[in-house]
């Protein structure tokens, strides 16, 4: 009977090869882990940590979308405005020749206003996309304003969201708050919404409240009180938008195209025959419709919305004027009430 025997040198060689393969495999896994960690750290350092948002009510589902072309008209830069999908969507563009913007055909006193936006990609330093309400054209010296401003950056995805509010011409006191977004705003549409009534103003992103300004004695002087128009604009803000003007717009990356859609403008319409009326929506004959956001369900945030608000402010807000003691030696009165901003 033949007995097969393994030669010792062959066994040692196989053992060596096995150990070598194990070592290489472990080295590959270690290298991959280091690369993943570094890339994650770079992502965190450039945009802030990414957290999963909590579940909240979809406030946008309560209001109907309307074609952009039906509710908005050209504000400036007509050649850089493109209507799409039979007017349901629009592109507003910034290039070397001009920015561009849309303004609502109606003026509103309270309501819910929302739009889905997809932002430009690439190096967007100095570029600003604004979705806001204002009446500066009618009240140049004591105007009201409620702002979403998306500030471009030199890093590919680092758009910063800024909110601001003015009432009765209180522009000397900037009330900015800034947030890192928890998503890439250049890859798909995201909803930016404002709710404004006699009780509070709420800024929401994808239905998550990020800021609430409650009407009370401390905030009454800054609280918008007059009808406003709705605007969507894109423009060159090289002097201040990115790190205080350190990085101007680089037009090698132009054109900068922002896409808008899913527009919702359900508010108390003001009669065009009386553009300066400041009366209450539900009581004045100068208004054409009842206030759609004056019901009990709109007087305060729900428990889910409050959780969302606290999440956004604790995880993603990196600047609030109420905490800027170097800018304000004496903080504005409303900052002493934590429910006002």
C-alpha positions as CSV (number, residue, x, y, z in Angstrom):
1,X,0.0,0.0,0.0
2,X,1.3,3.5,-1.0
3,X,1.3,6.1,1.7
4,X,1.4,9.7,0.5
5,X,3.6,12.0,2.6
6,X,3.8,15.8,2.7
7,X,7.3,17.1,2.5
8,X,8.1,19.4,5.4
9,X,9.4,22.2,3.2
10,X,6.2,22.1,1.2
11,X,4.1,22.4,4.4
12,X,6.3,25.3,5.6
13,X,5.9,27.1,2.3
14,X,2.1,26.8,2.4
15,X,2.0,28.0,6.0
16,X,4.1,31.0,5.0
17,X,1.9,31.9,2.1
18,X,-1.2,31.6,4.2
19,X,0.2,33.9,6.9
20,X,1.3,36.3,4.1
21,X,-2.2,36.4,2.6
22,X,-3.8,37.0,6.1
23,X,-1.3,39.8,6.7
24,X,-2.1,41.5,3.3
25,X,-5.9,41.1,3.9
26,X,-5.6,42.7,7.4
27,X,-3.5,45.5,5.9
28,X,-6.1,46.1,3.2
29,X,-8.9,46.3,5.7
30,X,-6.9,48.7,7.9
31,X,-6.1,50.9,4.9
32,X,-9.7,51.0,3.8
33,X,-10.8,51.8,7.4
34,X,-8.4,54.7,7.6
35,X,-9.5,56.0,4.2
36,X,-13.2,55.8,5.2
37,X,-12.5,57.6,8.5
38,X,-10.5,60.3,6.9
39,X,-13.1,60.9,4.2
40,X,-15.8,61.0,6.9
41,X,-13.8,63.5,9.0
42,X,-13.3,65.7,5.9
43,X,-17.1,65.6,5.3
44,X,-17.7,66.5,8.9
45,X,-15.1,69.2,9.0
46,X,-16.5,70.8,5.8
47,X,-20.2,70.6,6.4
48,X,-20.6,69.8,10.1
49,X,-21.7,66.4,11.4
50,X,-24.5,64.7,9.6
51,X,-27.4,63.6,11.8
52,X,-30.6,61.7,10.9
53,X,-33.6,64.1,11.2
54,X,-36.5,63.2,13.4
55,X,-39.9,62.4,12.1
56,X,-42.3,65.4,11.9
57,X,-45.7,66.2,10.5
58,X,-45.6,67.1,6.8
59,X,-47.0,70.6,7.0
60,X,-46.5,71.1,3.3
61,X,-49.0,68.4,2.5
62,X,-51.8,70.6,3.9
63,X,-51.3,73.1,1.1
64,X,-51.7,72.8,-2.6
65,X,-48.8,73.4,-5.1
66,X,-49.3,75.9,-7.8
67,X,-47.3,76.5,-11.0
68,X,-44.5,79.0,-10.6
69,X,-45.6,80.9,-13.7
70,X,-49.1,81.3,-12.4
71,X,-48.1,83.0,-9.2
72,X,-44.7,84.7,-9.9
73,X,-43.6,87.3,-12.5
74,X,-40.2,88.6,-13.5
75,X,-38.5,90.8,-10.8
76,X,-35.2,91.3,-12.7
77,X,-32.9,89.5,-15.1
78,X,-35.6,88.2,-17.5
79,X,-33.0,86.6,-20.0
80,X,-31.8,84.4,-17.1
81,X,-35.2,83.0,-16.1
82,X,-36.4,79.8,-17.7
83,X,-39.9,78.3,-17.2
84,X,-40.1,74.5,-17.4
85,X,-42.7,71.8,-17.3
86,X,-45.5,74.1,-18.5
87,X,-44.6,76.7,-16.0
88,X,-44.7,74.4,-12.9
89,X,-40.9,74.8,-12.4
90,X,-38.5,77.6,-13.1
91,X,-34.7,78.0,-13.3
92,X,-33.2,81.3,-12.1
93,X,-29.6,81.9,-13.3
94,X,-26.6,83.9,-12.3
95,X,-23.9,84.5,-14.9
96,X,-21.5,87.3,-15.8
97,X,-24.2,89.4,-17.3
98,X,-26.7,89.3,-14.4
99,X,-28.5,87.5,-11.7
100,X,-32.3,87.0,-11.8
101,X,-35.4,86.9,-9.7
102,X,-39.1,86.3,-9.4
103,X,-41.7,88.2,-7.4
104,X,-45.2,87.2,-6.5
105,X,-48.1,88.7,-8.5
106,X,-50.0,89.2,-5.2
107,X,-49.2,90.7,-1.8
108,X,-50.0,88.7,1.3
109,X,-50.8,89.4,5.0
110,X,-50.0,86.2,6.8
111,X,-50.0,82.7,5.3
112,X,-47.9,79.6,4.4
113,X,-45.2,80.0,1.7
114,X,-43.0,77.2,0.5
115,X,-40.8,76.3,-2.5
116,X,-38.7,73.3,-3.4
117,X,-35.2,74.3,-4.4
118,X,-32.3,72.5,-6.1
119,X,-29.1,74.5,-5.7
120,X,-26.2,74.9,-8.2
121,X,-23.2,72.5,-7.9
122,X,-19.5,73.2,-7.9
123,X,-17.7,76.2,-6.5
124,X,-20.4,78.6,-5.5
125,X,-18.5,81.1,-3.4
126,X,-20.2,84.5,-3.3
127,X,-23.5,83.2,-4.8
128,X,-26.7,83.8,-2.8
129,X,-30.1,82.2,-3.4
130,X,-32.8,84.0,-1.5
131,X,-36.4,83.0,-0.8
132,X,-38.0,85.7,1.2
133,X,-40.9,88.1,1.8
134,X,-40.6,91.9,1.8
135,X,-42.5,95.1,1.4
136,X,-39.6,97.5,0.9
137,X,-41.0,98.7,-2.4
138,X,-44.1,100.0,-0.6
139,X,-42.5,100.9,2.8
140,X,-38.9,101.9,2.0
141,X,-38.3,103.5,5.4
142,X,-40.1,101.0,7.7
143,X,-40.3,97.8,5.7
144,X,-40.8,94.2,7.0
145,X,-38.9,91.2,5.8
146,X,-38.7,87.4,6.4
147,X,-35.6,85.7,4.8
148,X,-34.2,82.4,3.8
149,X,-30.8,83.0,2.3
150,X,-28.7,80.1,1.0
151,X,-25.0,81.1,0.9
152,X,-22.6,79.5,-1.5
153,X,-19.2,78.3,-0.5
154,X,-15.9,77.4,-2.1
155,X,-16.3,73.8,-1.0
156,X,-18.4,71.7,-3.3
157,X,-21.4,71.0,-1.2
158,X,-21.1,73.4,1.7
159,X,-24.1,75.7,1.2
160,X,-25.0,77.5,4.4
161,X,-28.5,78.4,5.3
162,X,-29.1,81.8,6.9
163,X,-32.4,83.1,8.3
164,X,-33.2,86.7,9.1
165,X,-36.2,88.9,10.1
166,X,-36.9,92.6,10.1
167,X,-40.0,94.5,11.3
168,X,-40.9,98.2,10.9
169,X,-37.5,99.1,9.4
170,X,-35.4,97.5,12.2
171,X,-32.5,96.8,9.8
172,X,-29.8,98.2,12.1
173,X,-30.1,95.1,14.2
174,X,-29.2,92.0,12.2
175,X,-31.0,89.0,13.5
176,X,-29.2,86.3,11.5
177,X,-29.1,82.6,12.4
178,X,-27.0,80.2,10.4
179,X,-27.2,76.4,9.9
180,X,-25.4,73.6,8.2
181,X,-27.7,71.5,6.2
182,X,-28.1,67.8,6.9
183,X,-28.3,66.9,3.2
184,X,-26.6,67.8,-0.1
185,X,-28.9,70.6,-1.5
186,X,-27.4,70.3,-5.0
187,X,-28.5,66.7,-5.7
188,X,-32.3,66.9,-5.4
189,X,-35.1,69.3,-4.4
190,X,-35.6,70.3,-0.8
191,X,-38.5,72.3,0.7
192,X,-38.0,75.7,2.4
193,X,-41.1,77.0,4.0
194,X,-42.3,80.0,6.1
195,X,-45.4,80.2,8.2
196,X,-46.5,83.6,9.3
197,X,-49.5,84.6,11.4
198,X,-50.3,86.7,14.5
199,X,-48.9,84.1,16.8
200,X,-45.5,83.2,15.4
201,X,-43.2,83.0,12.4
202,X,-41.8,79.6,11.7
203,X,-38.9,78.7,9.3
204,X,-39.0,75.1,8.1
205,X,-36.7,72.9,6.0
206,X,-38.2,69.7,4.7
207,X,-41.0,70.3,7.2
208,X,-38.5,70.4,10.2
209,X,-38.8,73.8,12.1
210,X,-35.4,75.4,12.4
211,X,-36.4,78.7,13.9
212,X,-39.5,80.1,15.6
213,X,-40.1,83.8,16.3
214,X,-43.0,84.1,18.8
215,X,-45.1,87.3,18.9
216,X,-44.9,88.8,22.3
217,X,-44.1,92.1,24.0
218,X,-40.3,91.6,23.5
219,X,-40.6,90.8,19.8
220,X,-43.4,93.2,18.8
221,X,-41.2,95.9,17.5
222,X,-39.4,93.5,15.1
223,X,-42.4,91.5,14.1
224,X,-43.6,92.0,10.5
225,X,-47.0,93.7,10.6
226,X,-47.7,94.8,7.0
227,X,-48.5,92.9,3.8
228,X,-45.5,91.6,1.9
229,X,-44.7,90.2,-1.5
230,X,-42.8,86.9,-2.1
231,X,-39.5,86.8,-3.8
232,X,-37.0,84.2,-5.2
233,X,-33.7,85.6,-6.4
234,X,-30.1,84.5,-7.2
235,X,-27.3,87.2,-7.3
236,X,-23.7,88.0,-6.7
237,X,-23.0,88.8,-3.1
238,X,-19.2,88.6,-3.3
239,X,-18.7,91.4,-0.8
240,X,-20.1,89.5,2.1
241,X,-21.6,86.0,1.4
242,X,-18.6,83.7,1.8
243,X,-16.4,84.2,4.8
244,X,-17.2,87.9,4.9
245,X,-16.2,88.4,1.2
246,X,-13.0,86.5,1.3
247,X,-14.1,84.3,-1.6
248,X,-15.9,86.2,-4.4
249,X,-17.9,84.6,-7.2
250,X,-15.7,82.6,-9.6
251,X,-17.4,82.9,-13.0
252,X,-15.3,80.1,-14.4
253,X,-18.0,77.9,-12.9
254,X,-20.9,79.9,-14.3
255,X,-23.7,79.7,-15.1
256,X,-25.1,79.1,-11.6
257,X,-28.5,77.6,-12.1
258,X,-31.1,77.2,-9.2
259,X,-34.2,75.2,-9.9
260,X,-37.6,76.0,-8.2
261,X,-40.8,74.1,-8.0
262,X,-43.7,72.8,-5.8
263,X,-44.6,76.4,-5.0
264,X,-47.2,76.9,-2.3
265,X,-48.5,80.4,-1.6
266,X,-51.6,80.2,0.6
267,X,-52.1,83.4,2.4
268,X,-54.4,86.3,3.0
269,X,-54.5,88.1,-0.3
270,X,-54.5,91.9,-0.2
271,X,-56.5,94.0,-2.6
272,X,-54.4,95.6,-5.3
273,X,-56.4,98.8,-4.9
274,X,-55.0,99.4,-1.4
275,X,-51.3,98.4,-1.4
276,X,-50.6,100.2,1.9
277,X,-53.3,98.6,4.1
278,X,-52.0,97.2,7.4
279,X,-55.4,95.9,8.7
280,X,-56.0,92.5,10.1
281,X,-56.6,89.8,7.4
282,X,-59.8,88.4,8.9
283,X,-61.4,91.8,9.7
284,X,-60.4,94.3,7.0
285,X,-62.4,94.6,3.8
286,X,-59.2,95.4,1.9
287,X,-58.3,91.7,2.0
288,X,-59.7,89.2,-0.5
289,X,-59.5,86.0,1.5
290,X,-59.5,84.7,5.0
291,X,-56.3,83.9,6.7
292,X,-55.5,80.2,6.1
293,X,-53.2,79.8,9.0
294,X,-55.2,81.4,11.9
295,X,-56.7,78.1,13.1
296,X,-55.8,76.5,16.4
297,X,-53.5,74.0,14.7
298,X,-51.2,76.9,13.7
299,X,-51.0,78.8,16.9
300,X,-48.0,76.8,18.3
301,X,-45.7,74.0,17.4
302,X,-46.8,70.4,18.0
303,X,-44.7,68.1,20.3
304,X,-43.2,66.5,17.2
305,X,-42.3,69.9,15.7
306,X,-40.8,71.0,19.0
307,X,-38.6,68.0,19.0
308,X,-37.6,68.8,15.4
309,X,-36.8,72.4,16.3
310,X,-34.6,71.4,19.2
311,X,-32.8,68.9,17.0
312,X,-32.1,71.4,14.2
313,X,-30.9,74.0,16.6
314,X,-28.7,71.8,18.8
315,X,-27.2,69.8,15.9
316,X,-27.0,72.1,13.0
317,X,-27.1,75.8,14.1
318,X,-23.6,77.3,14.3
319,X,-24.4,81.0,14.7
320,X,-27.2,83.0,16.4
321,X,-27.1,86.7,16.9
322,X,-28.5,86.1,20.4
323,X,-25.2,84.5,21.4
324,X,-22.9,87.1,19.7
325,X,-21.8,89.1,22.6
326,X,-18.9,90.6,20.6
327,X,-21.3,92.1,18.2
328,X,-23.9,93.1,20.7
329,X,-22.6,94.3,24.1
330,X,-26.2,94.5,25.2
331,X,-28.2,91.7,23.6
332,X,-31.5,92.6,21.8
333,X,-34.5,92.5,24.1
334,X,-36.1,89.5,22.4
335,X,-32.9,87.4,23.1
336,X,-33.8,87.3,26.8
337,X,-36.9,85.3,25.9
338,X,-35.8,81.9,24.6
339,X,-39.0,81.4,22.7
340,X,-38.4,84.3,20.3
341,X,-35.6,83.0,18.2
